[in-house]
Amino acid sequence: MTFFVILGAISFCVFIAMYLDNVLTFNAGKQKLVLVLFLCMFGIIPRNIPQLNIFIVVCLVGLVATIVLTVLHKNMLKSIISAALLMALLFGIEGLTLLTSRLVTYEPDLLLGISIYMAVIAVVFLLALILRKFLEKHVWANILNHKIVQFLLISASVALLLILKNFAIEGVHITLGQWTVDFGDIAFMLFFAASVTMVVIIVRYVSIETALRAEMLLTEASKKYVHDLEESYKALRTIKHDYVNILTSFKLYIDSEDVEGLKRYYYDELTEMNQDLLRQDQLIGSLQDVRLSEIKSILIYKSSVAAQHGIDIEAKDEIDNLGVSTAIVCQILGILLDNAIEAAVVNEGDKKLHIAIIKNPNSKVFVVKNSWKKQVIPISKLYELGFTTKAEGQGLGLFTVRKYTERIKSLYLETEMDDEFFIQTLTVKDD
Amino acid sequence: MLNIYICEDNVKQREFVTTFVTDYCIFRNLDAAVVLASSDPKEILTHYKKSKDPSLFILDIDLGAEINGIELASRIRKQGTKATIAFLTTHSELALLTIQYKVEALDFIIKDSPDNIKRKIAECISTAYERQKEISKSKSIKITVSDKIIHLDIDDIIYIETTQTRHKLRLHTHSRTLEFNGELKAMEEQLDERFVRSHKSYVINKDKITEINKKDNSVTMSNGSLCPISRTGKKLMK
């Protein structure tokens, strides 16, 4: 018996913990004060006027609260919800108070009743606050996400109601003409409805929380993408700048008709510079059929980083549109290329990086293949948050990629590895 | 037996490759032989259509015929899975990764020095030979990723899981993870009795379980992944 009461009381506290924000949903201190005031008044009224029925009082309080809140806040719906929650809270607390009173004494005493009522409010709110803090900090998402826990919370609340009905509130009736309604029944129904709502709210809260977290991670990744994009434009500008410089030098030699100087400049100085420029040029040239400028610039930037290690880009087909947002594909490509470049550079043997962009009848495919120093890692581990083979770094990249492929229907990622190569194949299905 | 096909339009090179392959198979005592060496891709295709045995194709990319080696390869692929394809090529600047993606080429043999060619061909033969032995033993399943069909050996599959997207599954082998469209239930039916629906969102290969974690109701698979086990799944595992 005691066990059930405790179980019920705890679940009731969890319930209040969930609702704390919703009951006191208005930010302004005034409205909050009104609600607390109602709460306290309710403790006094029914005891002062014993003829008054608890149910009617609660309804009255709810009605008054709704009106007052609407006047104060002008949001009808919010006020009704708040008032309804307040009513549920009152029922629960009243039930607990009555139960405690019965346990303490059988003599109804006004002063004792009020103080027990206040004590119950204080204890419930205190416990609720502590629980809330605890849940938020430790197991909030995990435990409450669990269906079994939610089920337990509901059953415990129901158990409390049953106990209240049988031991405390028995005999509290409302008589409306010929019908007599048992308070316990109504409380039971109300509380049951409240518990169900509670579950809905928990689930929603948890999903919002998770979404927020994912959002944060993605923002982080997008920042990097924007940075990459900026760098790629910078790289392009440098190339342009270099060309203009070379041409200007040519003009100077031509103007002064210094053919010898021109020869020297071309063969001695330019050849070295040319190597780099040519390589860049080839890269850009090989990407001429990629019509999506964001994809192109990310490829140019990333491959110019890897150019000195030998990189091979195959883009024979014309790529002009993708089935999903280009920004997302860019971001994924950026991550895959970063990883590929890093893995290829770390490798002591051959440093090879191949990229292929392929157009299929119904999809576009990006293949990134790099040489690597084989490590014994389960592929599935690669995609976990925080997993990294790098000395420093957050292991965010592939986790972000997985986030996208999990949710976006037309993105498919294949990861393959053998002793020599690590291959990522991203298939983007057309609309 | 492993059938080896050679398609090369240059007579001298064809003879060189054929002689080497024949010698190699005899020398290594392999159950393999050159069944056809030709310059005509159509002849190769017709012959293969009839036999459909496990085969290794050594194809020149530049055939001087109306279809080139890559086209030939993709037609061979359409016939079935049991073919291993290697390309002979003079130019290394071809889009090799693209070809590899499209026809799942085993290797590219660059025609440089005869020694290199021999070494590469030898590698291809032994890979194809090993593969053929495995193929005859086990079943494979067909998986479609948008336009591409991938054949996977059932033995290699460790587990299949669902994703947050409807009808999208993720399959794991030791060296590969791939996402594709499908239903877990349909996959389960295609696989054999080693695979069980251990959880609403998982089909696992019982042979690949390395550890059972009773405490948190999960199993560790041979690739180190944790798979959850539901109550119904637990019953099925017994």
Interface residues (C-beta under 8 A of the other chain):
Chain A: D312 E314 K316 H354 I355 A356 I358 N360 P361 N362 S363 V365 V367 K369 P378 I379 S380 K381 T405 E406 R407 I408 K409 L411 Y412 L413 E414 T415 E416 M417 D418 T425 T427 K429
Chain B: A95 L96 L97 T98 Y101 K102 V145 S146 D147 K148 T163 Q164 T165 R166 K168 H172 S175 R176 T177 L178 E179 F180 N223 G224 S225
